[in-house]
Amino acid sequence: MPPSPSFRFRHFSLLAALLVLSSCASSHKPPPASTPIVIKIIAFNDFHGNINPPTAPTRIPDPQGGEKPLELSTGGIEYLSALIGQLRSQNNLNAVVAAGDIVGGAPLVSTLFHHEPTVEMVSKAGLEFSSVGNHEFDAGRTELLRMQHGGCLAADRGSCVNGKFAGAQYKYLAANVIDRQTRQPMFPPYAIKEFKLAKGGALRVAFIGLVLKGTSNMVIPSGIAGLDFADEADTANSLLPQLRARGIETIVVLIHEGGQTTATTFDDATCPGFTGPIKDIVDRLDPAIDLVVSGHTHRAYLCRYGGRLVTSAGAEGRYVTDIDLTIDPATKNVTLATARQLAAVNDRIRNPLPDRYPTLTKDARLTPLVEFYNAQAAPLAQREVGKMAAEITRQPAASGESALGDLIADAQLLATRTAGAQMAFMNRGGIRTDLRASGGVVTYNDVFSVHPFGNGLITLSLSGTQIRALLEQQWLEADTVLQVSNGFSYAWDAAAPPGSRVDIRNIRLNGTSIDPARLYRVTVNEFLAQGGDGFAVLKDAVEGVRGTTDVDALEKYISQHSPLTAPSGNRIVRRN
């Protein structure tokens, strides 16, 4: 028999009263189900194997208005790890992520041992997920797979010098790197981390990994044979239905592509003058994507753009981006995203602003590894190559020419004279740092820091017409100015449209205009020879002869011209 109406009424009244009392008792404290969840994302990018602090300091404006910038010594894996550890201790709900180029384009101490030191130490520092970067492919697809899964290189004493290499303890993600045969991503497209909540239950966050679709123009083609690089935004958006089907609403993109701002400090949160390829990608991302952690341009920025936070932590382990995502536990949507840029300040030099940028105590867990690999590399790294009074910079003039670029092209021309070389061209992206000397002495480590890729030099034949086409490609597919050797010169018109900026009559070899029909012997590195950086005309060259490596050519040139001075320049003339 059903309860009488009076019983139902009394039962309802009692329940209502209990609900009111419960509400009053907790009026000062929301119920657990409605308490926002804060997830901390600790991000960096473009580490490039800098397990030791970078030689050049971070320069920041003098807050007192002085004309000279202050020098802040930042970076080094021991200090980067210490900063990551501090941030992790502030919130148990955290994830340590990166936006690619953990390895590649790295100092000798990493490259000499096939980047095993970097992978081992970054893993120990707590990295969990990283997108691949273009430099992850420098040594080819097979070697990148070894970086992830481990194993020693056969017949190479430089590999596994510290015991069997276990591989990365973090996961590489590569949603838009597609195997042409299987049509599947080379690495997992995304990773899901489940955060256990203090009141019970869990929250799952997805991290999608992407690399710039132009990667194929930035690495030696043979190293990425059989791989396609799909559109970044289209790829990320295509993954959303399956993530949502798994009940995931908090979505982070880790992408090795970026932009830049006009900010004068790394920790400027106002995002002035934001430009770059990342903007177009973010414009096309589905609104369901909550955060974009970017990289590639080596710039530090914190930008609110396209309805979401877009960040980058510079390069070389100098900074970490500390990001807090506030999440509604009911909808699992991000309601607030905040970020700040923190410097990994080391104690190599006096800290000019310790209150604003505290000096870190290095993570002692990493010190034995750093010391071990430095000791192993020391005999080669410290070998004297020559002497030099002042550093030679890669900073380009308005024409696109740099003193170091001229020097490198001269070295490559000299090294390949026996192959008939008459001129040499060098891509700016292959010049990784200025040429420096400590106490006037240039060491092998200084030379290798400029040229960490070990590219072989190729001398090939191009017609005068092809040389002009090569120069025009600087403002077309390539979007970068080549550095040229002594005896070669040309003028270009900045006001003319790309494709029509160089008159062949203004291209000269030893003072004489080149002949459109004549074949000339030209030296480039093997990256360029395979059409790297978009210089496709080089793939049509003939009679290629392989010579020494770029780093060996530069070492020999410095040794023969010690004490070294910067070339005079003026090989490239910009008009208008």
Secondary structure, DSSP 4 states (H G I P E B T S, - for coil): -PPPHHHHHHHHHHHHHHHHHHHHHTTTS--GGGS-EEEEEEEE---TT--SPPSSPEEE--TT--SSPEEE-B--HHHHHHHHHHHHHH-SSEEEEE-S-SSSS--HHHHTTTTHHHHHHHHHTT--EEE--GGGGTT-HHHHHHHHH--PPTT-TTTTTTSS----SSEEE-TTEEETTT-SBSS-SEEEEEEEPTTS-EEEEEEEEEE-GGGGGTS-GGGGTTEEE--HHHHHHHHHHHHHHTT--EEEEEEE---B---SSTT--S-TT-BSHHHHHHHTS-TT--EEE--SS--EEEEEETTEEEEEE-STTSEEEEEEEEE-TTT--EEEEEEEEEE-B-SSS--S-TTTSPPPPP-TTTHHHHHHHHHHHHHHHT-EEEEBSS-B-----TTS--HHHHHHHHHHHHHTGGGT--EEEE-GGG--S-B--BTTEEEHHHHHHH--S-PEEEEEEEEHHHHHHHHHGGGTTS-SPPEE-TTEEEEEETTSPTTSS--GGG-EETTEEPPTTSEEEEEEEHHHHTTGGG-GGGGG-EEEEEEEEHHHHHHHHHHHTPSB-------EEEE-
